[in-house]
Amino acid sequence: MSLLRVGHTVYGTVHDRTKAADAISKIEAEGGKCVVLDINELGSIPPVIDDILTKEGQIDVLVNNAGLGL
């Protein structure tokens, strides 16, 4: 069952909105939120976390599933 369907707030991260447009559309259509984050740019991580904490107050669960396309 989708975390969104049971009432959780879900953020997904992408490093290129253009390449992930289809996935982003599906997530956002169900009520999820997508933000741009490239984990190779270490300086970009704290502002994204700070923004989510400002909006949501806390992060309860983090699923780290970075992928690499060949």
Secondary structure, DSSP 4 states (H G I P E B T S, - for coil): --TTTTT---EEEES-TTTTHHHHHHHHHTT-EEEE--TTSGGGHHHHHHHHHHHHS-------------
